[in-house]
Amino acid sequence: MVTPLKVVAVNGSVHQPSRTRVLVEALLGALEERLVLDTRVVDLSEIARPLGGALSREELPAEIEAQLADIESADLLIAAAPVYRGSFPGHFKHLFDLVGMNALVDTPVLLAATGGSERHALVLEHQLRPLFGFLQALTLPIGVYASTADFDGYQVGNGPLQERIRLAADRAAPLFASHARQLLRVA
Ligand SMILES: Cc1cc2nc3c(=O)[nH]c(=O)nc-3n(C[C@H](O)[C@H](O)[C@H](O)COP(=O)(O)O)c2cc1C
């Protein structure tokens, strides 16, 4: 019996529908093909207003405190955010400002972002990776950036984004070999 890997995905978009959420679901789906997972999604669009009103951890409503505890106890965190003004949204940063200083030390983090334009693809390297570096998390080398053109409305399009998602999952899965999905052998 394989113990599920606890994967917590944060969608940093404050809007619905959300292409970042679509990307998160696609990454979870690709990981699920390779690993046995227990998945949770923390969606900023559902909690941004009460989250933004809390200036300290003690002021958080119980359900958001529980989501922070999930983030802090993840075996693998997916940190996904839309680009706002060349960076991640303020609410996304506020969420991670309330995460314990040492809670993500050595936690593997798969970075993902969406933007209106290809020109901000380096948000992964110049904005998201330093934030999780500060938190001493282990950001995985391959992150996934998608621009609006990579989507067909609110679905992953047929272009290269699918390949980038597959590559990120292929590279991440061997790190969690003890949670690998046992494929049925057909004799
Ligand atoms: C306030 C705001 C600022 C934005 N700034 C940028 C930007 O600097 N660069 C960019 O490529 N896209 C920018 N966008 C576009 C979003 O990043 C893009 O549409 C993203 O996929 C939205 O994600 P969502 O559908 O998950 O909300 C901005 C959108 C908003 C609402």
The ligand as an SDF file (V2000), in Angstrom:
LIG
                    3D

 31 33  0  0  0  0  0  0  0  0999 V2000
   -3.8360   43.6730  -12.0940 C   0  0  0  0  0  0  0  0  0  0  0  0
   -3.2940   42.8480  -13.2300 C   0  0  0  0  0  0  0  0  0  0  0  0
   -1.9940   43.0350  -13.6370 C   0  0  0  0  0  0  0  0  0  0  0  0
   -1.4460   42.2580  -14.6750 C   0  0  0  0  0  0  0  0  0  0  0  0
   -0.1440   42.4410  -15.0200 N   0  0  0  0  0  0  0  0  0  0  0  0
    0.4110   41.6400  -15.9610 C   0  0  0  0  0  0  0  0  0  0  0  0
    1.7920   41.7490  -16.2780 C   0  0  0  0  0  0  0  0  0  0  0  0
    2.5300   42.5500  -15.7270 O   0  0  0  0  0  0  0  0  0  0  0  0
    2.3080   40.9080  -17.2230 N   0  0  0  0  0  0  0  0  0  0  0  0
    1.5400   39.9800  -17.8870 C   0  0  0  0  0  0  0  0  0  0  0  0
    2.0650   39.2230  -18.7280 O   0  0  0  0  0  0  0  0  0  0  0  0
    0.2090   39.8500  -17.5880 N   0  0  0  0  0  0  0  0  0  0  0  0
   -0.3600   40.6470  -16.6390 C   0  0  0  0  0  0  0  0  0  0  0  0
   -1.6870   40.5160  -16.3210 N   0  0  0  0  0  0  0  0  0  0  0  0
   -2.4720   39.4580  -17.0020 C   0  0  0  0  0  0  0  0  0  0  0  0
   -2.5980   38.2140  -16.1270 C   0  0  0  0  0  0  0  0  0  0  0  0
   -1.3530   37.8290  -15.5500 O   0  0  0  0  0  0  0  0  0  0  0  0
   -3.0810   37.0160  -16.9470 C   0  0  0  0  0  0  0  0  0  0  0  0
   -4.2970   37.3270  -17.5950 O   0  0  0  0  0  0  0  0  0  0  0  0
   -3.2280   35.7980  -16.0540 C   0  0  0  0  0  0  0  0  0  0  0  0
   -3.2680   34.6160  -16.8520 O   0  0  0  0  0  0  0  0  0  0  0  0
   -4.4880   35.8690  -15.2010 C   0  0  0  0  0  0  0  0  0  0  0  0
   -4.5690   34.7040  -14.4450 O   0  0  0  0  0  0  0  0  0  0  0  0
   -5.9650   34.1750  -13.8950 P   0  0  0  0  0  0  0  0  0  0  0  0
   -6.8340   33.8440  -15.1110 O   0  0  0  0  0  0  0  0  0  0  0  0
   -5.5880   32.9290  -13.1390 O   0  0  0  0  0  0  0  0  0  0  0  0
   -6.5670   35.2290  -13.0310 O   0  0  0  0  0  0  0  0  0  0  0  0
   -2.2600   41.2890  -15.3100 C   0  0  0  0  0  0  0  0  0  0  0  0
   -3.5910   41.1240  -14.9120 C   0  0  0  0  0  0  0  0  0  0  0  0
   -4.1060   41.8870  -13.8870 C   0  0  0  0  0  0  0  0  0  0  0  0
   -5.5460   41.6740  -13.4560 C   0  0  0  0  0  0  0  0  0  0  0  0
  1  2  1  0
  2  3  1  0
  2 30  2  0
  3  4  2  0
  4  5  1  0
  4 28  1  0
  5  6  2  0
  6  7  1  0
  6 13  1  0
  7  8  2  0
  7  9  1  0
  9 10  1  0
 10 11  2  0
 10 12  1  0
 12 13  2  0
 13 14  1  0
 14 15  1  0
 14 28  1  0
 15 16  1  0
 16 17  1  0
 16 18  1  0
 18 19  1  0
 18 20  1  0
 20 21  1  0
 20 22  1  0
 22 23  1  0
 23 24  1  0
 24 25  2  0
 24 26  1  0
 24 27  1  0
 28 29  2  0
 29 30  1  0
 30 31  1  0
M  END
$$$$
